[in-house]
Amino acid sequence: MGHCIGFRHTDYMDRSYSCGGAYANEGASTVGAVHIPGTPTTADPNSWMLACIGGGQNRDFNNNDVTALNYLY
């Protein structure tokens, strides 16, 4: 759903941040990653748009996600 509303993974620069394992960069920040004012420029440990989430877990939108939603919509 996050991709459908225009979001990119907040840990695109290193998927191992949320997925574990080896360092994995999803691609340049110039490809689909546009910084939204008021949101961090680093991985956000509580973001809804982290690349991975553990099984059986839910993750709500955090304040940074809400800031991004309000900015876009």
DSSP file (Angstrom, degrees, kcal/mol; ACC not computed):
  #  RESIDUE AA STRUCTURE BP1 BP2  ACC     N-H-->O    O-->H-N    N-H-->O    O-->H-N    TCO  KAPPA ALPHA  PHI   PSI    X-CA   Y-CA   Z-CA
    1    1 A M     >        0   0    0      0, 0.0     4,-1.3     0, 0.0     6,-0.2   0.000 360.0 360.0 360.0 -38.9    0.0    0.0    0.0
    2    2 A G  T  4> +     0   0    0      1,-0.2     5,-2.7     2,-0.2     3,-0.3   0.872 360.0  50.2 -58.8 -38.9    2.8    2.4    0.8
    3    3 A H  T >45S+     0   0    0      1,-0.2     3,-1.2     3,-0.2    -1,-0.2   0.868 105.3  58.2 -67.6 -34.6    4.2    2.2   -2.7
    4    4 A C  T 345S+     0   0    0      1,-0.3    -1,-0.2    -3,-0.2    -2,-0.2   0.807 106.3  47.9 -65.1 -29.7    0.7    2.9   -4.1
    5    5 A I  T 3<5S-     0   0    0     -4,-1.3    -1,-0.3    -3,-0.3    -2,-0.2   0.398 128.6 -95.5 -94.2   4.0    0.5    6.2   -2.2
    6    6 A G  T < 5S+     0   0    0     -3,-1.2     2,-0.2     1,-0.3    -3,-0.2   0.585  77.0 136.8 101.3  12.0    4.0    7.3   -3.4
    7    7 A F      < -     0   0    0     -5,-2.7     2,-0.3    -6,-0.2    -1,-0.3  -0.600  36.1-155.8 -91.7 153.5    6.2    6.2   -0.5
    8    8 A R        -     0   0    0     -2,-0.2    41,-0.1    26,-0.1     4,-0.1  -0.865  43.2 -78.0-117.1 157.2    9.6    4.5   -0.8
    9    9 A H    >   -     0   0    0     -2,-0.3     3,-1.3     1,-0.2    41,-0.2  -0.295  34.2-140.0 -55.2 134.1   11.2    2.4    1.9
   10   10 A T  T 3  S+     0   0    0     39,-1.4     3,-0.2     1,-0.3    40,-0.2   0.669 104.1  49.2 -72.1 -15.4   12.7    4.6    4.6
   11   11 A D  T >  S+     0   0    0     38,-0.5     3,-1.7     1,-0.2    -1,-0.3  -0.090  70.0 128.5-110.9  33.5   15.6    2.3    4.8
   12   12 A Y  T <   +     0   0    0     -3,-1.3    14,-3.0     1,-0.3    15,-0.4   0.801  67.5  62.5 -57.9 -29.7   16.2    2.1    1.1
   13   13 A M  T 3  S+     0   0    0      1,-0.3    -1,-0.3    -3,-0.2     2,-0.1   0.680 125.3   7.6 -73.0 -16.3   19.9    3.0    1.7
   14   14 A D    X   -     0   0    0     -3,-1.7     3,-1.9     9,-0.1     4,-0.3  -0.548  59.4-172.4-166.6  93.4   20.4   -0.2    3.6
   15   15 A R  T >> S+     0   0    0      9,-3.3     4,-2.9    -3,-0.4     3,-1.3   0.725  82.4  76.1 -62.8 -21.8   17.7   -2.9    3.8
   16   16 A S  H 3> S+     0   0    0      1,-0.3     4,-1.3     3,-0.2    -1,-0.3   0.725  78.4  77.6 -63.2 -17.8   19.7   -4.8    6.4
   17   17 A Y  H <4 S+     0   0    0     -3,-1.9    -1,-0.3    -6,-0.3    -2,-0.2   0.902 117.4   9.7 -55.8 -43.7   18.5   -2.1    8.8
   18   18 A S  H <4 S+     0   0    0     -3,-1.3    -2,-0.2    -4,-0.3    -1,-0.2   0.678 135.9  45.8-109.8 -23.8   15.1   -3.8    9.0
   19   19 A C  H  < S-     0   0    0     -4,-2.9    -3,-0.2     1,-0.2    -2,-0.1   0.651  94.0-141.7 -95.7 -16.7   15.6   -7.1    7.3
   20   20 A G     <  +     0   0    0     -4,-1.3    -1,-0.2    -5,-0.4    -2,-0.1  -0.233  57.5  79.8  78.3-177.5   18.9   -8.2    8.8
   21   21 A G  S    S-     0   0    0     -5,-0.1    -1,-0.2    -4,-0.1     3,-0.1  -0.380  88.5  -7.8  78.9-157.4   21.6   -9.9    6.9
   22   22 A A  S    S-     0   0    0      1,-0.2    -6,-0.1    -2,-0.1    -3,-0.1  -0.274  85.1 -81.4 -75.5 158.1   24.2   -8.2    4.6
   23   23 A Y        -     0   0    0     -8,-0.1     2,-0.3    -7,-0.1    -1,-0.2  -0.346  51.4-179.4 -55.0 131.9   24.1   -4.6    3.6
   24   24 A A        -     0   0    0     -3,-0.1    -9,-3.3    -2,-0.0     2,-0.5  -0.890  13.2-161.9-144.8 110.3   21.7   -4.1    0.7
   25   25 A N        -     0   0    0     -2,-0.3   -12,-0.2   -11,-0.2     3,-0.1  -0.801  10.2-152.7 -93.3 128.1   21.1   -0.8   -1.0
   26   26 A E        -     0   0    0    -14,-3.0     2,-0.2    -2,-0.5   -13,-0.1   0.627  61.1 -73.7 -75.1 -13.2   17.9   -0.5   -3.1
   27   27 A G  S    S-     0   0    0    -15,-0.4    -1,-0.3     5,-0.0    -3,-0.0  -0.750  70.1 -32.0 140.2 172.0   19.4    2.1   -5.3
   28   28 A A    >   -     0   0    0     -2,-0.2     3,-1.9     1,-0.1     5,-0.3  -0.140  48.8-123.9 -58.8 148.9   20.4    5.7   -5.6
   29   29 A S  T 3> S+     0   0    0      1,-0.3     4,-0.5     3,-0.1    -1,-0.1   0.625 111.4  68.0 -68.4 -10.6   18.5    8.3   -3.7
   30   30 A T  T 34 S+     0   0    0      1,-0.2     2,-0.8     2,-0.1    -1,-0.3   0.496  86.0  76.7 -84.7  -3.4   18.0   10.0   -7.1
   31   31 A V  T <4 S-     0   0    0     -3,-1.9    -1,-0.2     1,-0.1     3,-0.1  -0.777 126.8 -37.4-110.9  86.5   15.7    7.1   -8.1
   32   32 A G  T  4 S+     0   0    0     -2,-0.8     2,-0.8     1,-0.2    -2,-0.1   0.371 106.1 112.8  86.7  -5.8   12.4    7.5   -6.4
   33   33 A A     <  +     0   0    0     -4,-0.5     2,-0.5    -5,-0.3    -1,-0.2  -0.874  36.2 170.6-105.7 108.3   13.6    8.9   -3.1
   34   34 A V        -     0   0    0     -2,-0.8     2,-0.2    -3,-0.1   -26,-0.1  -0.968  34.5-122.8-116.6 122.3   12.6   12.5   -2.7
   35   35 A H        -     0   0    0     -2,-0.5     6,-0.1     1,-0.1    -2,-0.0  -0.442  20.6-147.0 -67.5 131.4   13.1   14.0    0.8
   36   36 A I    >   -     0   0    0      4,-0.2     3,-1.8    -2,-0.2    32,-0.1  -0.880  27.6-107.7 -99.3 123.9    9.9   15.3    2.3
   37   37 A P  T 3  S+     0   0    0      0, 0.0    34,-0.1     0, 0.0    -1,-0.0  -0.190 104.0  27.2 -52.6 136.4   10.5   18.4    4.5
   38   38 A G  T 3  S+     0   0    0      1,-0.3    29,-0.1    30,-0.0    30,-0.1   0.407 101.4 100.2  91.7  -2.0   10.0   17.6    8.2
   39   39 A T  S <  S-     0   0    0     -3,-1.8    -1,-0.3    28,-0.1    26,-0.0  -0.822  79.3 -96.9-113.2 156.6   11.0   13.9    7.8
   40   40 A P        -     0   0    0      0, 0.0    -4,-0.2     0, 0.0     4,-0.1  -0.267  14.6-144.6 -70.2 157.4   14.4   12.4    8.6
   41   41 A T  S    S+     0   0    0      2,-0.1     2,-0.3    -6,-0.1     3,-0.1   0.283  82.3  64.7-100.9   7.6   17.0   11.7    6.0
   42   42 A T  S    S-     0   0    0      1,-0.1   -31,-0.0   -29,-0.0     0, 0.0  -0.748 105.1 -67.2-120.5 170.6   18.2    8.6    7.7
   43   43 A A        -     0   0    0     -2,-0.3   -32,-0.1   -32,-0.1    -1,-0.1  -0.297  45.4-144.1 -58.5 142.4   16.4    5.3    8.4
   44   44 A D    >   -     0   0    0      1,-0.1     3,-1.8    -4,-0.1   -34,-0.1  -0.949   1.1-152.7-114.3 112.7   13.6    5.6   10.9
   45   45 A P  T 3  S+     0   0    0      0, 0.0    -1,-0.1     0, 0.0     5,-0.0   0.643  95.1  41.5 -64.3 -13.8   13.2    2.6   13.2
   46   46 A N  T 3  S+     0   0    0     13,-0.0    16,-0.0     3,-0.0     2,-0.0   0.300  84.4 128.4-114.6   8.7    9.5    3.1   13.7
   47   47 A S    X   -     0   0    0     -3,-1.8     3,-0.9     1,-0.1    14,-0.1  -0.337  59.5-137.1 -68.9 145.5    8.5    4.0   10.1
   48   48 A W  T 3  S+     0   0    0      1,-0.2    -1,-0.1    14,-0.1   -46,-0.1   0.756 100.7  61.8 -67.5 -25.7    5.6    2.2    8.5
   49   49 A M  T 3   +     0   0    0    -41,-0.1   -39,-1.4   -47,-0.1   -38,-0.5   0.004  67.2 135.2 -99.0  28.7    7.7    2.0    5.3
   50   50 A L    <   -     0   0    0     -3,-0.9   -35,-0.1   -41,-0.2   -41,-0.0  -0.473  64.6-119.2 -66.5 151.0   10.6   -0.1    6.5
   51   51 A A  S    S+     0   0    0     -2,-0.1     2,-0.3     1,-0.1    -1,-0.1   0.842  90.2  30.1 -64.5 -35.0   11.4   -2.8    4.0
   52   52 A C        -     0   0    0    -37,-0.1     2,-0.3     0, 0.0    -2,-0.1  -0.916  57.6-175.8-129.9 153.0   10.8   -5.7    6.4
   53   53 A I        -     0   0    0     -2,-0.3     3,-0.1   -34,-0.1     6,-0.0  -0.991  35.1-103.8-142.6 143.8    8.6   -6.5    9.3
   54   54 A G    >   -     0   0    0     -2,-0.3     3,-1.5     1,-0.1   -35,-0.0  -0.285  48.6 -87.5 -66.6 152.4    8.6   -9.5   11.5
   55   55 A G  T 3  S+     0   0    0      1,-0.3    -1,-0.1     3,-0.0     3,-0.1  -0.315 111.3  16.2 -60.3 138.6    5.8  -12.1   11.1
   56   56 A G  T 3  S+     0   0    0      1,-0.3     2,-0.3    -3,-0.1    -1,-0.3   0.585 100.1 121.7  75.6  10.6    2.7  -11.5   13.1
   57   57 A Q    <   -     0   0    0     -3,-1.5     2,-0.4    -4,-0.0    -1,-0.3  -0.773  47.2-154.3-106.4 151.7    3.6   -7.9   13.8
   58   58 A N        -     0   0    0     -2,-0.3     2,-0.4    -3,-0.1    -4,-0.1  -0.906   4.5-161.8-116.4 150.9    1.7   -4.7   13.0
   59   59 A R        -     0   0    0     -2,-0.4     2,-0.1   -11,-0.1     3,-0.1  -0.980   8.0-152.0-135.6 122.9    3.3   -1.3   12.5
   60   60 A D        -     0   0    0     -2,-0.4     2,-0.2     1,-0.1    -2,-0.0  -0.429  35.4 -87.4 -84.4 163.4    1.3    1.9   12.7
   61   61 A F        -     0   0    0     -2,-0.1     2,-0.1   -14,-0.1    -1,-0.1  -0.526  48.2-149.5 -63.4 135.3    2.1    5.2   10.9
   62   62 A N     >  -     0   0    0     -2,-0.2     4,-2.3    -3,-0.1     5,-0.2  -0.432  33.6 -86.9 -98.3-177.5    4.5    7.2   13.1
   63   63 A N  H  > S+     0   0    0      1,-0.2     4,-2.2     2,-0.2     5,-0.1   0.863 128.7  51.8 -59.1 -37.7    4.7   11.0   13.3
   64   64 A N  H  > S+     0   0    0      2,-0.2     4,-2.2     1,-0.2    -1,-0.2   0.886 109.2  50.0 -67.4 -37.9    7.2   11.1   10.4
   65   65 A D  H  > S+     0   0    0      2,-0.2     4,-2.6     1,-0.2    -2,-0.2   0.909 110.9  49.5 -64.3 -42.0    4.8    9.0    8.2
   66   66 A V  H  X S+     0   0    0     -4,-2.3     4,-2.7     2,-0.2     5,-0.2   0.893 108.7  53.1 -64.6 -40.0    1.9   11.3    9.1
   67   67 A T  H  X S+     0   0    0     -4,-2.2     4,-2.1    -5,-0.2    -1,-0.2   0.927 111.0  46.8 -58.8 -45.6    4.1   14.3    8.2
   68   68 A A  H  X S+     0   0    0     -4,-2.2     4,-2.4     2,-0.2     5,-0.2   0.904 112.0  49.9 -65.0 -42.5    4.8   12.8    4.8
   69   69 A L  H  X S+     0   0    0     -4,-2.6     4,-2.8     1,-0.2    -2,-0.2   0.927 111.9  48.0 -61.3 -44.8    1.1   11.9    4.2
   70   70 A N  H  < S+     0   0    0     -4,-2.7    -1,-0.2     1,-0.2    -2,-0.2   0.869 112.0  50.1 -64.5 -36.3    0.1   15.4    5.1
   71   71 A Y  H  < S+     0   0    0     -4,-2.1    -1,-0.2    -5,-0.2    -2,-0.2   0.912 117.8  38.6 -67.5 -42.9    2.7   16.9    2.8
   72   72 A L  H  <        0   0    0     -4,-2.4    -2,-0.2    -5,-0.1    -1,-0.2   0.846 360.0 360.0 -77.6 -34.6    1.8   14.7   -0.2
   73   73 A Y     <        0   0    0     -4,-2.8    -3,-0.2    -5,-0.2    -2,-0.2   0.393 360.0 360.0-123.3 360.0   -2.0   14.8    0.3
